[in-house]
Amino acid sequence: MSLLFIGIDPDTKDKASPTVWVDPERKELVFQGWKPSPELEAECAAFEVPGHAKGIPDHEAVIRIPARMLHMIREACNALERADVR
């Protein structure tokens, strides 16, 4: 797997910040983000929508990405849509 780095939180201070990549092989967005508070994780786990079970499966995670990174997420989406993504 060879990830395409898109960007890192511009407000990073400790070199351990939210990051956005693209996985061109799998055609997926890849995020590194902050762990949620226990309250937020519980709220997400309790949320019900049609076709989605309550809870967070062991193979999934809730992460937080700051809104100031929206342009990076858009760039990652655009990269996946381009024909030149390897």
Long-range contacts (C-beta under 8 A, 24 or more apart in sequence): 1-25, 1-26, 2-86, 3-30, 4-79, 4-85, 6-72, 6-75, 6-76, 6-79, 7-69, 7-71, 7-72, 7-75, 9-66, 9-68, 9-69, 10-68, 10-69, 11-66, 11-68, 18-63, 18-64, 18-65, 18-66, 18-69, 20-65, 20-69, 20-72, 20-73, 20-75, 20-76, 21-76, 22-76, 22-79, 22-80, 22-85, 24-79, 24-80, 24-85, 24-86, 27-80, 27-85, 28-80, 29-73, 29-76, 29-77, 29-80, 31-63, 31-65, 32-63, 33-63, 33-64, 33-65, 34-63, 34-64, 34-65, 35-63, 35-64, 36-62, 36-63, 36-64, 40-64
